[in-house]
Amino acid sequence: MVRVKLGGTLKTWAGGQTEFDVEATNIREVLDRLGEAHPRLKPLLEKGVAVAIDGEIYRNAWFQPVTPANEIYLLPMLAGG
């Protein structure tokens, strides 16, 4: 199990809950399992979120491994230019 923390507006779609334990070994599994367990979050996760593991942002690194020792944050994608 890995612990995933939600930031920004994502927690609103999770009923105010900010932390989840998820059975996953990579980023893709984290997003899939979280979406399955919390259907209101699923559309946002599919649209795209920023994933930070131990303070480093990962983009399109679906198979980046995660372990229980990692600090994992999901944040809404930032827009701008």
Helices and strands as residue ranges (DSSP letters): E 2-6, H 10-13, E 19-22, H 27-37, H 42-47, E 49-53, E 56-58, E 72-76
